[in-house]
Amino acid sequence: MLHFQEHLLLPLAILILLIAITLLVYRRTTPALAPLTRTSLTLLRILAILLLALVLVRPLLGLNYVSKMRPKIAVLLDNSASMKLKYGNLPRSSLEDSILSSGVWKELSHRAQVEFYSFSDTLRPTKPGQLDFSGNSTSLSNALLKLQKISPQLSAAVIITDGGNNSGPDPVTSAGQLDFPIYSIGVGSEEIPADLAIADLKYPPEVYLGRPVTIELSISNTGLAEQKLSFAVSEAGKTVTSKGIRVSASGQKTSVKIDIEPQTEGVHHYQVSLPHLEGEMNYQNNQRKFSLKVQKSKLKILCLAGNLTWEYHFLKKFLEEEESFEKHYVVSDQVKPLQDAFPANLAQLSSHDLLVLVNPSLGLLSGKEQILDDYVLKQGRTILLILDNNFLFRPPARLKLQMLPFDPAKMTPSYLQFNFNFQEPAYANPILRLSEDPQENARIWQDLPPFLGALLTTGANPQAKVLAGFQPDDGGPLYPVLLTQEFGKGKVMTSLAFPFWRWDFLLTGLGKESQAYSKFWSNAIRWLTSQKAGKGLELTTDAMVYKAGEKVNFEAAYRDELGENETGGVLKVTVKKVSSTVQREVAMLPNSEKEYIGSLNYLEPGDYVAEAAYSIDGKITGKARHEFQIEEYSLEDQTLTMNRQLLTQMAEVSGGKFYTIQDYRDLPKDLDLKEKKVEKQKSWEVWNQPGILVFALFLLSLEWFLRKRQQLP
């Protein structure tokens, strides 16, 4: 069939015109030509014109035909680590080898083209005898879908496996989407084997120095009687603690708790081990690893209240709900202690990371000026001042506190209702960011109950940063009511608006969300106690220890001088095993929170280190390093029996059949192997043949030669 790639109207008109001119030219010539010569020259030119026109219209010559294809069978061989588990006295891999060495495949090769693939986490071409059974995870679905993509004309797929599946989509659903039937051959026993395993391990990833941490284990027992045994927790090969337990009878799980107490800061790597019992199918799941990140201590907060007020009550309620805080309280009625006493010296006060002063009177602070100043300026600690008119009660003649961001002598109380007036959008400051959505953040601030008063000052420290102010209705000056300032090594935040407790009380009473109160104070404490590290890069993973075969998720953030995340540079993250020099790069993509996320799959067991570098305009501005572990315990260690149900369902939904090790030799007679008729099309670009152009030039040259022989111009 002939097709043209250009419109024919214009070329056809030009062709007719050129042929007409040729006929006209050779109708009468000087000198006159013999009829045969005239006819020959006319035909030579017309034929050359036709060939050139053929090139211009770019015709395609298509040929449709039917081709017969020999049937093709794909044989998928399970290469996962679970194939090393025993079936009787032999590993499952031996059963797979015996199936491959049978005469079934020779018989099938006479009737069809047979291709072999190995699979675990992915699909690869292979040959029998080349398997190493090292895959730490299995995805039947990914293997089948990839097979259909690379070999769409299959007659059937035969899969030899124990039916273990621990990653990827649902294989039954995927099997139902295939264009070919699946014939599954199951290897392994369906009987529950004798096995003792640590099925689950729970522990807090971050703990505090000097405090015991509870590790909870779930021990499963299959095929073994109830018995007494002991397990041990070790670090760097040395036993940290051990405990005797009684393991429940077969088919039950035993929950066990044990306490350990790390003695130093940093990351500690531990291993929990159960004894190897005679007759167990798998010893690999008798030990598990875990890591603890040990921090110096909880954040120690000393809260000093000038009297028992609702402000103190609600703030104490918030502090008590935070498990990461170690709280101490001092309550005084003006100058008389009601609960405990203020630290007697700087050493006692410096044992606390943050001092919160709630409505203290000036008299309560009198005589403690030097301790408070040194606490901030020299010790690098922080103070949160929450003040109301009680602060001005019985003021002493002089109060010399360098760390105050205002002058107490230049203060007057106001009892007008107002809401914060921000110097810049509230979302721009991390303390005022009550929501990560700027519009939602603005809405939350608008809905908050108004303050009932404030301490107005005209003596704010020029170095203080005003976060919010009070703007009188008469258009007077903006009075600062929420201030922060860094003094020496420390920080101070002061609130001169009151009361805050109405945020929690009124919103709760109206049935609205009251998280704004706790979020605000959490932000304030986080800013006060954060280190002044400036810009920097941080790299973490979502766990410190992974099972072999699990996905490792990475998260990175680069912060500028203000502590804000930015994603304008280039981030490169590489991962390598500590015992190897081979590196793998992690593709990191920015998310909506201006952080980078990425992942790696199927790392082999061992200790790993991830290194990150952040660069702006080709210059590295931040580096980070993070360590994690892949334990020997694998997802494959959970595949103790053959999954007949899964393999049967996959075969049935695809139109195939399930076989056991006893009846797989029936496979050749069950396969319907017929030659496939495939309709094909072949096309030639007639215009793109060099011979046509050469022949056209030859015809024109021959015409020119004959014309000269006849003495024509």
C-alpha positions in Angstrom: 0.0 0.0 0.0 1.4 3.4 -1.0 1.1 6.4 1.3 2.1 10.0 0.7 3.5 12.3 3.4 2.8 15.5 1.5 -0.3 17.0 0.0 -0.4 16.0 -3.7 -2.4 19.0 -5.2 0.5 21.4 -5.6 3.2 18.8 -6.7 0.7 17.3 -9.1 0.0 20.7 -10.7 3.7 21.4 -11.0 4.3 18.0 -12.5 1.6 18.5 -15.2 3.0 21.9 -16.0 6.6 20.5 -16.4 5.3 17.7 -18.6 3.3 20.1 -20.8 6.4 22.3 -21.2 8.5 19.3 -22.2 5.9 18.3 -24.8 5.9 21.8 -26.1 9.7 22.1 -26.2 10.1 18.9 -28.3 7.1 19.5 -30.5 9.1 21.6 -32.9 12.9 21.8 -32.7 15.6 23.5 -34.8 17.1 21.5 -36.4 14.2 19.1 -36.8 14.5 15.7 -35.1 13.5 12.3 -36.4 10.3 11.0 -34.7 12.2 8.3 -32.8 14.8 10.8 -31.5 12.1 13.3 -30.5 10.1 10.6 -28.6 13.2 9.3 -26.8 14.2 12.8 -25.6 10.7 13.6 -24.5 10.4 10.3 -22.5 13.8 10.8 -20.9 12.8 14.2 -19.5 9.3 13.2 -18.4 10.7 10.1 -16.6 13.4 12.3 -14.8 10.6 14.8 -13.8 8.5 11.9 -12.5 11.4 10.6 -10.4 12.1 14.0 -8.9 8.4 14.5 -8.2 8.4 11.2 -6.4 11.2 12.4 -4.1 9.2 15.7 -3.3 6.0 14.0 -2.3 7.9 11.5 0.0 5.8 8.3 -0.6 5.8 5.4 1.8 5.3 1.8 0.6 3.7 -0.3 3.3 3.4 -4.1 3.4 1.1 -5.9 5.9 1.8 -9.6 6.6 1.2 -12.2 9.2 4.1 -13.8 11.0 4.0 -16.9 13.2 5.8 -16.7 16.5 7.1 -19.7 18.4 5.6 -19.9 21.9 7.7 -18.3 24.7 7.7 -19.3 28.3 9.4 -17.3 31.2 10.6 -19.3 34.2 11.0 -17.1 37.3 13.3 -18.5 40.0 13.1 -17.3 43.6 16.5 -15.9 44.6 15.5 -14.6 48.1 17.2 -15.5 51.3 14.1 -17.5 52.5 15.1 -20.2 50.0 17.9 -21.1 52.3 15.5 -22.2 55.0 15.2 -26.0 55.2 12.4 -28.3 53.9 13.1 -31.5 55.9 16.8 -31.9 55.9 17.3 -29.9 52.7 17.1 -26.2 52.0 14.4 -25.0 49.8 17.0 -24.0 47.2 17.9 -27.7 46.8 14.2 -28.3 45.8 14.4 -25.6 43.3 17.6 -27.1 41.8 16.0 -30.5 41.6 13.0 -29.1 39.7 15.3 -27.3 37.3 17.4 -30.5 36.7 14.3 -32.5 35.8 13.3 -33.4 32.2 10.4 -30.9 32.3 12.3 -28.0 30.8 14.0 -30.1 28.0 10.5 -31.3 27.0 9.2 -27.7 27.0 12.2 -26.4 25.1 11.1 -28.6 22.1 7.8 -26.9 22.0 8.6 -23.3 23.1 11.3 -20.8 23.7 12.2 -21.0 27.4 13.8 -17.9 29.2 15.0 -17.9 32.8 14.8 -15.0 35.3 15.8 -14.7 38.9 13.8 -12.5 41.3 13.7 -11.2 44.9 13.4 -7.4 45.1 13.7 -7.1 41.3 13.8 -9.2 38.1 17.0 -10.2 36.3 17.8 -12.6 33.4 19.7 -15.6 34.6 20.6 -19.2 34.0 20.0 -22.3 36.2 22.9 -22.7 38.6 23.7 -19.0 38.9 21.5 -18.2 41.9 23.0 -17.1 45.3 19.8 -16.7 47.3 20.9 -13.4 48.8 17.8 -11.3 48.3 16.7 -9.7 51.6 13.2 -8.9 50.4 10.7 -10.4 47.9 8.2 -8.6 45.7 6.2 -11.0 43.5 4.2 -8.2 42.1 7.2 -6.1 40.9 8.7 -9.2 39.3 5.6 -10.1 37.3 4.9 -6.5 36.2 8.4 -6.0 35.0 8.2 -9.3 33.2 5.2 -8.2 31.3 6.9 -4.9 30.4 10.1 -6.5 29.0 8.4 -9.6 27.4 4.8 -8.8 26.3 4.4 -11.7 23.9 4.6 -14.5 26.5 2.5 -17.6 26.3 2.9 -18.4 30.0 5.1 -17.7 33.1 6.2 -20.4 35.5 7.2 -19.2 38.9 9.2 -21.5 41.4 9.0 -20.0 44.8 8.0 -20.5 48.5 5.4 -17.8 48.1 7.1 -15.3 50.5 6.1 -11.8 49.7 7.1 -8.8 51.9 7.3 -5.8 49.7 5.5 -4.1 46.7 1.8 -4.2 45.7 -0.6 -7.0 46.2 0.6 -9.9 43.9 -2.9 -11.3 43.4 -4.1 -8.0 42.0 -1.1 -7.7 39.8 -1.5 -11.3 38.6 -5.0 -10.5 37.4 -3.7 -7.7 35.2 -1.3 -9.9 33.2 -1.7 -10.9 29.6 -0.4 -14.4 30.2 -1.3 -17.2 32.7 0.9 -18.0 35.8 1.8 -21.6 36.6 3.2 -21.5 40.2 5.3 -24.3 41.7 5.5 -24.1 45.5 8.6 -25.2 47.4 8.8 -25.6 51.1 6.7 -27.2 53.8 3.3 -26.0 55.0 3.9 -27.4 58.4 4.8 -24.9 61.1 8.5 -25.5 61.9 10.2 -25.4 65.3 11.5 -21.9 65.7 12.1 -19.4 68.4 12.2 -15.7 67.3 12.2 -12.2 68.5 9.1 -11.2 66.6 9.0 -7.5 67.8 11.2 -5.1 69.6 10.0 -1.8 71.0 12.2 0.9 72.4 12.4 4.7 72.5 14.9 6.0 69.9 16.0 8.9 72.2 16.6 8.7 75.9 18.2 10.7 78.6 21.5 10.1 80.4 21.2 8.7 83.9 17.7 7.4 83.4 16.7 3.8 82.9 15.0 2.9 79.6 12.6 0.0 79.1 13.1 -2.4 76.2 10.1 -4.5 75.3 10.4 -7.8 73.4 7.8 -10.0 71.9 9.1 -13.6 71.6 7.3 -16.0 69.3 7.5 -19.8 69.7 6.4 -22.3 67.1 6.8 -26.0 67.3 8.6 -25.9 70.7 7.3 -26.7 74.2 7.0 -24.2 77.0 10.4 -23.8 78.6 12.7 -21.6 80.7 15.6 -19.8 79.1 17.5 -16.5 79.3 18.3 -13.7 76.9 21.0 -11.1 77.0 21.5 -7.5 75.9 25.0 -6.7 74.7 26.9 -3.7 73.5 30.2 -4.1 71.5 30.2 -7.8 72.4 30.0 -7.2 76.1 26.9 -8.3 78.0 25.0 -5.3 79.5 22.3 -7.2 81.2 20.5 -10.6 81.0 17.2 -12.0 82.3 15.7 -15.4 82.8 12.2 -15.9 81.3 9.6 -18.6 80.7 8.6 -18.9 77.0 5.0 -19.8 76.3 4.0 -23.0 74.5 3.9 -23.3 70.7 1.7 -20.8 68.9 1.9 -18.1 71.6 3.9 -15.0 72.1 5.7 -14.0 75.3 6.1 -10.3 76.2 9.2 -9.4 78.1 10.5 -6.1 79.5 14.0 -5.3 80.6 15.6 -2.1 81.7 19.0 -0.8 80.7 20.7 2.5 81.7 23.3 4.0 79.3 26.2 5.6 81.1 27.5 8.0 78.4 26.0 10.4 75.9 25.9 9.6 72.2 24.6 6.7 70.1 24.7 3.3 71.7 24.3 0.1 69.6 22.9 -3.0 71.3 22.0 -6.5 70.4 19.3 -8.7 72.1 20.1 -12.4 71.8 18.1 -15.6 72.5 19.9 -19.0 72.8 20.0 -21.3 69.8 17.7 -24.3 70.6 18.2 -27.7 69.1 15.8 -28.4 66.2 15.2 -24.7 65.3 14.6 -24.0 61.6 16.2 -20.6 61.6 18.7 -19.1 64.1 18.9 -15.7 62.3 15.8 -14.4 64.0 17.1 -15.2 67.5 18.9 -11.9 67.7 17.9 -8.3 66.9 19.7 -5.0 67.0 18.6 -1.6 68.3 20.2 1.7 68.9 19.6 4.4 71.5 20.5 8.1 71.1 21.4 9.2 74.6 21.0 12.9 75.3 22.6 14.7 78.2 19.3 15.1 80.1 15.8 16.4 79.8 15.4 20.2 79.6 15.5 21.4 83.1 13.1 24.3 83.8 12.7 26.3 87.0 9.4 28.1 87.2 9.2 30.9 89.8 5.7 32.4 90.4 5.2 35.6 92.3 1.8 34.4 93.5 -0.8 31.7 92.9 -2.7 33.0 89.8 -4.5 31.5 86.9 -1.6 32.5 84.7 0.7 30.2 86.8 -1.9 27.5 87.0 -2.4 27.2 83.2 1.4 27.5 82.5 2.1 24.8 85.0 -0.5 22.6 83.4 1.2 23.1 80.0 4.6 22.3 81.4 3.4 19.1 83.2 2.1 17.8 79.8 5.6 18.0 78.3 7.5 14.8 79.0 10.8 16.2 77.7 10.8 18.8 80.5 12.2 18.3 84.0 10.2 20.8 86.1 10.8 22.5 89.4 8.5 25.1 90.9 9.0 28.0 93.4 5.9 30.0 94.5 6.2 33.1 96.7 3.5 35.5 98.0 5.2 38.8 97.2 8.5 38.1 99.2 7.4 35.2 101.3 8.0 31.6 100.0 4.9 29.4 99.7 6.6 26.5 98.0 10.3 25.8 98.0 12.8 28.6 97.7 14.7 30.4 95.0 18.3 29.0 94.5 20.7 30.4 96.9 23.6 30.8 94.5 24.6 30.8 90.8 25.7 27.2 90.9 22.3 26.0 92.0 20.5 28.3 89.5 22.8 27.2 86.7 21.7 23.6 87.1 18.5 24.7 85.2 18.5 25.4 81.5 15.6 27.8 81.6 14.2 30.1 84.3 10.5 31.0 83.9 9.4 34.0 85.9 5.6 34.3 86.2 4.3 37.6 87.6 7.2 38.2 90.0 7.2 41.4 91.9 10.2 43.7 91.7 10.7 43.1 95.4 11.0 39.3 94.8 13.9 39.9 92.4 15.6 42.5 94.6 19.0 41.3 95.8 19.2 38.6 93.1 20.4 40.9 90.3 23.9 39.6 90.1 22.9 36.0 90.1 20.3 36.6 87.4 22.7 38.6 85.2 25.5 36.0 85.5 23.0 33.2 84.8 22.3 34.8 81.4 25.4 36.7 80.5 28.1 34.3 81.7 26.4 30.9 81.9 24.5 31.2 78.6 21.2 30.3 80.2 17.8 31.7 79.3 14.9 33.5 81.0 11.3 33.8 80.1 9.5 36.7 81.8 5.7 36.6 81.9 4.7 39.9 83.6 1.5 41.7 84.7 0.8 44.6 87.0 2.0 42.5 90.0 5.5 43.2 88.7 5.2 46.8 89.9 4.0 45.9 93.4 6.2 47.4 96.1 9.1 48.4 93.8 12.5 48.9 95.5 14.3 52.2 95.1 16.7 50.7 92.5 16.7 47.4 90.6 19.9 46.9 88.5 19.2 44.0 86.1 21.3 44.2 82.9 19.4 41.3 81.3 16.1 43.1 81.3 15.2 44.3 77.7 13.3 47.3 79.3 13.7 49.8 82.1 11.3 49.0 85.0 11.3 52.6 86.1 9.6 53.6 82.8 6.5 51.4 83.0 2.9 52.1 83.5 0.0 49.7 83.5 -2.8 49.9 81.0 -6.2 48.0 81.2 -7.5 48.4 77.7 -8.4 45.3 75.7 -6.2 44.7 72.6 -4.7 42.2 70.3 -1.1 41.9 69.2 0.1 44.4 66.6 2.8 42.7 64.6 5.9 44.5 63.2 6.0 41.9 60.4 3.8 39.0 59.4 3.5 36.6 62.3 4.4 33.6 60.2 7.9 35.1 59.6 8.9 34.6 63.2 9.3 31.0 64.5 7.9 32.0 67.9 4.7 33.4 66.4 4.2 30.5 63.9 1.2 28.7 65.3 0.6 26.9 62.0 2.9 26.0 59.0 0.3 27.5 56.7 0.7 31.3 56.6 -3.0 31.9 56.0 -4.1 29.5 58.7 -1.5 31.2 61.0 -3.1 34.6 60.4 -6.6 33.2 61.0 -5.5 31.7 64.4 -4.1 35.0 65.6 -7.3 36.8 64.6 -9.5 34.3 66.5 -7.6 34.5 69.8 -9.2 36.3 72.7 -7.9 39.8 73.4 -5.6 40.7 76.2 -7.1 42.7 79.1 -4.1 44.9 79.8 -0.4 45.5 79.4 2.6 47.1 81.0 3.5 50.0 78.7 7.1 51.0 78.6 9.0 53.8 76.9 12.4 52.4 78.0 12.8 49.4 75.7 16.4 48.3 75.0 17.5 49.4 71.5 19.0 46.0 71.0 15.8 44.2 71.8 13.7 42.7 69.0 10.0 43.7 69.2 7.8 40.8 68.1 4.5 42.5 68.9 3.2 45.7 70.3 0.1 47.6 71.7 -1.3 50.3 69.4 -3.6 52.7 71.2 -6.8 53.7 69.5 -5.8 57.4 69.6 -2.9 56.7 67.2 -0.2 57.1 69.8 3.2 55.3 69.7 3.4 51.6 69.4 4.3 50.1 72.8 6.4 46.9 72.7 4.7 44.1 74.7 6.5 41.0 73.4 10.3 41.3 73.2 13.3 39.1 72.7 17.0 39.8 73.1 20.3 37.9 73.2 22.6 38.9 76.1 26.1 37.6 76.1 25.8 33.8 75.8 22.1 33.7 76.8 18.7 34.8 75.7 15.7 36.6 77.3 12.1 36.8 76.2 9.6 39.1 77.9 5.8 39.4 77.7 4.2 42.6 79.0 0.7 41.7 77.9 -1.7 39.9 80.2 -3.4 37.4 80.6 -2.4 34.5 78.3 -4.4 31.9 80.1 -7.6 33.1 78.5 -6.4 31.6 75.2 -6.7 28.1 76.7 -9.7 28.7 78.9 -12.0 30.6 76.6 -11.3 28.6 73.4 -11.9 25.3 75.2 -15.1 26.7 76.7 -16.3 27.7 73.2 -15.6 24.2 71.9 -12.7 25.5 69.7 -9.2 24.1 69.4 -7.0 25.5 72.1 -3.6 24.4 70.8 -2.5 28.0 70.2 -1.7 28.4 73.9 0.6 25.3 74.1 2.1 25.9 70.6 3.0 29.5 71.5 4.9 28.6 74.7 6.5 25.5 73.0 7.8 27.8 70.2 9.1 30.3 72.8 10.9 27.6 74.9 12.3 26.0 71.7 13.8 29.4 70.6 15.1 30.2 74.1 16.9 26.9 74.5 18.1 26.4 71.0 21.8 26.7 70.4 23.1 29.7 68.5 24.6 27.5 65.8 23.7 29.7 62.9 23.4 28.2 59.5 23.9 24.4 59.2 23.0 21.1 57.6 21.2 18.3 59.4 20.8 14.8 58.0 18.7 12.0 59.7 17.0 8.7 58.9 13.5 7.6 60.1 15.2 4.9 62.2 18.6 4.0 63.4 18.3 0.2 62.8 16.5 -1.5 59.9 15.7 -5.0 59.0 17.5 -6.3 56.0 15.4 -5.5 53.0 13.6 -2.5 54.6 13.6 0.9 52.9 15.8 3.5 54.4 14.2 7.0 54.4 16.4 10.1 54.6 15.5 13.6 55.6 17.8 16.6 55.4 17.4 20.3 56.2 19.7 23.3 55.6 19.1 26.3 57.9 20.2 29.8 57.4 21.4 32.3 60.1 17.8 32.8 61.3 17.2 29.1 61.7 14.9 29.0 58.7 15.0 26.1 56.2 16.1 26.9 52.6 16.2 24.8 49.5 17.9 27.2 47.0 21.2 25.3 46.9 22.4 21.9 45.8 22.3 18.9 48.2 24.3 15.8 47.6 23.9 12.7 49.9 26.0 9.6 49.6 25.8 6.3 51.5 28.5 3.7 52.0 29.0 0.6 54.1 31.7 1.2 56.8 33.6 -1.8 55.6 33.5 -0.8 51.9 34.6 2.1 49.6 31.6 1.8 47.3 29.2 4.7 47.5 25.6 5.1 46.5 24.1 8.5 45.9 20.6 9.2 47.3 18.2 11.3 45.2 17.0 14.0 47.6 13.9 16.1 46.6 12.6 19.2 48.4 9.1 19.0 50.1 6.6 21.6 51.0 8.3 22.3 54.4 11.6 23.2 52.7 13.2 19.9 53.7 14.8 17.3 51.5 13.6 13.7 51.5 14.9 10.6 49.7 15.2 6.8 50.2 17.3 3.8 49.4 16.1 0.2 49.0 17.6 -3.2 49.8 20.9 -2.4 51.5 22.8 -5.5 52.7 23.4 -6.0 56.5 26.1 -3.9 58.1 27.0 -0.5 59.6 26.5 2.4 57.2 27.5 6.1 57.2 25.6 8.7 55.2 27.4 12.0 54.3 25.7 15.1 53.0 27.1 18.3 51.5 25.1 21.5 50.7 26.5 24.0 48.3 25.4 27.4 47.0 26.8 28.7 43.8 29.4 25.9 43.8 30.6 26.6 47.3 30.0 24.1 50.1 28.2 25.9 52.9 27.2 22.9 55.1 28.1 19.3 55.8 26.5 16.6 57.8 27.1 12.9 58.7 24.7 10.3 60.0 25.2 6.6 60.9 22.7 3.8 60.8 22.6 0.0 60.8 21.0 -2.8 58.7 20.7 -5.8 61.0 21.0 -9.4 59.9 17.4 -10.1 60.8 15.7 -10.0 57.4 12.1 -9.7 56.1 12.9 -13.1 54.6 13.3 -14.6 58.1 9.5 -14.3 58.5 8.8 -16.7 55.6 8.8 -20.0 57.6 6.2 -21.9 55.6 5.2 -22.1 51.9 2.3 -19.8 51.1 0.1 -22.2 49.2 -2.9 -19.8 49.4 -1.2 -16.9 47.8 0.4 -19.0 45.0 -3.0 -20.7 44.3 -4.8 -17.4 44.0 -2.2 -15.9 41.7 -2.4 -18.8 39.4 -6.3 -18.9 39.4 -6.8 -15.2 38.7 -4.4 -15.3 35.7 -5.8 -18.5 34.2 -3.0 -20.8 35.3 -2.5 -23.6 37.9 -0.7 -24.3 41.1 1.6 -27.3 41.6 3.5 -28.8 44.5 6.8 -30.6 44.4 4.9 -33.8 43.9 2.9 -33.0 40.8 4.9 -30.3 38.9 5.8 -32.8 36.2 2.2 -32.4 34.9 3.1 -28.9 33.8 4.0 -29.7 30.1 0.7 -31.4 29.4 -1.3 -28.5 31.0 0.4 -25.8 29.0 -1.5 -24.8 25.9 1.5 -23.9 23.7 0.4 -22.7 20.2 2.1 -20.6 17.7 1.0 -17.1 17.8 0.0 -15.2 14.7 1.3 -11.7 14.8 0.2 -9.2 12.3 3.2 -7.1 11.3 3.7 -4.1 9.0 6.8 -3.2 7.1 7.3 0.1 5.2 9.9 1.6 2.9 10.6 5.2 2.3 10.6 5.2 -1.5 11.8 8.8 -1.7 14.7 8.2 0.6 16.5 5.8 -1.7 19.7 7.3 -3.2 19.4 5.2 -6.4 16.2 7.1 -7.4 18.1 10.4 -7.3 21.1 9.0 -9.1 18.9 7.5 -11.8 17.0 10.8 -12.3 20.4 12.6 -12.7 21.5 9.9 -15.2 18.3 10.4 -17.3 18.9 14.2 -17.4 22.5 13.7 -18.3 21.6 11.3 -21.1 19.0 13.7 -22.4 21.6 16.5 -22.4 24.2 14.2 -24.2 21.6 13.3 -26.9 20.6 16.9 -27.4 24.2 17.9 -28.0 24.6 15.0 -30.5 21.6 16.5 -32.3 23.1 20.0 -32.1 20.2 21.3 -30.0 20.7 24.2 -27.6 
